[in-house]
Each structure stands twice: as C-alpha cells, then as structure tokens.
Amino acid sequence: MNRITTAASHRIVAAAIKCSWAVQAAGERKQALGERMETWAHRLAVRWGCVDTVLATVTSEALSR
C-alpha cells in the first residue's frame, strides 16, 4: 500500500511541476510579446515624431486584454 501511495504522489507532483512550467512558459511568452510591442511602438513613435509614453500606454492596454 505504501508503494502505491508513494507512486501516486510522485505522479501527482510531477504533473503539478509540468503544469507550473507550462504556466511559467506562457508568462515568458507574454513578456517577450510585450517587449516586442514596446520596441515596435518606440520605432513608430520615432518615425512619426509622437510621444512614446502615449504609445506605451496604448500598448500596455492592448496587452492586458
């Protein structure tokens, strides 16, 4: 009985770790997307001569949706 319980707990822990890695990876992808959007907004602001803070606000609002 102890072996079964130990094996089951190991599988549950392994599944929880894999799930947490997936969540972390998704967060990292969203962070990378945000950085690319900021870079794009900055280049656009330079080209148009706009205020970068306005575009950064719009970018962060778009990412939060």
N, C-alpha and C positions, 0 to 999 in steps of 0.2 A: 504494500500500500504506500509506503514511504517513497519508493522509486517512482510510482505513478504520479504522486503529488509533486515530487521534485521535477520530473519530466514536464508535467503540465505547467508548473510555474516557470520553468526555463522557456518554454514556448511562448507563454504569455508575455514574459519580459522581453524576449526577442522581438515579438510583434510590436510591443509598445515602443521599443527603440527604433525599429524601422519606421513606424508612424511618425515619431518625433523627428527623424531625419528627413522624412518627406515634407513635413511642415517647415522645417528649417530651410530646406532647399527651395521651397516655394517663396519663403520670405526673402531669400537671397536673390531669386529671380526678379521679384518685385522691386527690390532695392536697385538692382542693375538696370531695370527698366526706368526707374526714376532718375538714375544718374544719366542715362542716355537722353531722356526727355529734357533734363536740365541743360545738357550740352547743346542739344538741338535748339532749345529756347534761347540760349545765350548767343549762338551763331545767328539766329533770326533777329534778335534784338540788335546785334552789331550791324547787321545788314540793313535793317530798317531804321536804325537810329532811335529805337524805342528804349524805354526804361526797363531794364532787366528784371527788376523786382516785380513789376506788373505781370510779366510773362511767367515768372517763377510761381506767383500766386495762382495763376490760371492752371499751370502745370500740376501743382500740388492738389488743386481741387479736382482736376481730371483723374489723377491717380487714386484719389480717395473714393471714387465711385465704384 
